[in-house]
Every structure is written in C-alpha cells, then in structure tokens.
Amino acid sequence: MLEETGTKVSTSTVKRVLYQHNLKGRSARKKPLLQNRHKKARLRFPTAHGDKDRTLSRNVLWSDETKIELFGHNDHCYVWRKKGDACKPKNTIPTVKHGGGSIMLWGCFAAGGTGALHKIDGITRKENYVDILKQHLKTSVRKLKLGHKWVFQMDNDPKHTSKVLAKLKDNKVKVLEWPSQSPDLNPIENLWAELKQRVRARRPINLIQLHQLCQEEWAKIHPTYCGKLVEGYPERLTQVKQFKGNATKY
C-alpha cells in the first residue's frame, strides 16, 4: 500500500510503528468458515442452554472424529494483531472440515473421563457410524456412570442423517441440537489436542504403532482433566455471545 502511494519505508520502520501501536506478529489461527446463518445458530445455542449449561454439560456424552497423521504438518500465516484479537475473522484462516489422513478415530468422553476410542477403517458412511454407536455408545455411558438423564452430542456431519437420528430416538437416546461449523463449542477438541501432543511425544514409527499409542494415551487421560474441560463450558457460551457468533478462542 505504501509503495502504491510512492512512499518508501524500510521494513524495520514498518515493524517499529506496528509495535508502537501494540500490534505483534502472530500466526493466524485456522477456524471454520462461518456464514451469517452459522453465526445466528451459534448465538441461539447459548440462549437455549444458558440457564442450565452447568447441569447440561455434566450430563453430556461428547463425541467427534479426528484425523491423526503419522508425520503431521501445519500451514501457518503470519498476522499482526493486538492481544485478545486472535479469533477475530481478519486474524484467522477459515477452514472446512473434511476427512482423510493417516488414521481416523471416533471417540467420546464426559465429565467423568474418556469413553471409547474407535479406529475408523475407510470412509465413514452412515451405516458405519450406526455400527460404531451400537458398539460403543451405551457401554461408554455405563462406564462413565452418566445415569438416565444423559444427552448425546454429535456434530452436523452429512453422515449424521435423519435416519441416524431416528435410530437414536428409537433407542431412547436424547441428542443435543448442535449448531453447524462449531468445533469450538465441543470440549472434545481440547481432548484431541491433548491426545495428539502425548502421542507425538512418543514418536510412533508406523501406523500400527500410531494406533496403539493413541489407545494407550487415551486411556491414561485422567478424569480430572475431563472434568475441568466440562466445568469450564459456560465460559465458551459466554464468549460466543461476546463475539456475536464468531469463532472463539477454544
């Protein structure tokens, strides 16, 4: 912009001025692309659950899928921003969720600890997803002692069709209504990050070992850690309202 106006300024001068205005260089965070309809749905979510969020979050069985690469890599984009502005749209990189990778895992957890961790072979279709739920859902509920008032959380992935919801309803499973493009509202994302950090530290050398270490480290995650993720849930809802439906720091 300066060059277009015929102004010549050194890079060091530009950096010095930015620092003087309390701007610091940071890598832009990747966040899901949010359209207005997504933001409106995200704002409705804390409104619907704001009065009962602490009770609700403790009764939820949180679930999700994740990709874990044997030798992962991350793309970075450098941005200049002020403290506290990390999640503003101009300082983030929009991403769209998709499958694939070295291994795919489905997992669930609650305030009482981790539930099942299942390796997904191939592309997950709604039939495969139903089989995963049949195999692990109620066993995880019993393990975590969620009682009779538990609620199942899953995102709005296309494979989570109305037929899947109908099957869950037939089995008297209450499903939490979920806003699209909202991984930051699901505390299992923090759990995935913890798992990946632990597995990465053990340096797996092949896919078989990668899966084995994932299972081992998942089982080692202490219930106290899971409990803290759930107890802090109201802060997520508060931040969604503060940011007017935009992406939060979570």
Number of C-alpha atoms within 10 A of each C-alpha: 6 8 8 7 7 8 8 9 10 7 8 9 10 11 15 12 11 16 15 10 11 12 17 15 14 15 16 22 20 19 25 18 17 20 11 10 12 17 21 15 16 25 21 16 18 21 13 11 15 14 11 11 19 15 11 17 22 19 22 23 26 25 22 19 21 22 18 22 16 20 11 11 7 5 9 12 13 13 17 18 21 16 8 8 14 20 19 17 17 13 21 21 17 15 13 10 11 9 12 13 12 14 19 20 17 18 23 25 25 28 23 21 21 25 24 20 20 17 16 17 10 11 10 16 12 16 12 15 16 19 12 19 15 12 13 17 20 14 14 22 23 12 13 18 15 19 9 10 10 20 19 19 18 17 20 14 13 9 16 16 11 10 13 16 15 12 12 17 12 10 9 9 18 16 16 16 14 16 19 16 23 22 19 17 20 21 23 25 18 15 20 19 12 16 21 20 12 18 23 18 8 11 13 17 10 11 14 11 14 21 20 13 20 21 17 14 16 23 16 13 16 12 17 12 16 20 16 13 18 25 16 13 18 17 11 18 21 15 17 22 18 12 14 13 24 24 27 22 14 15
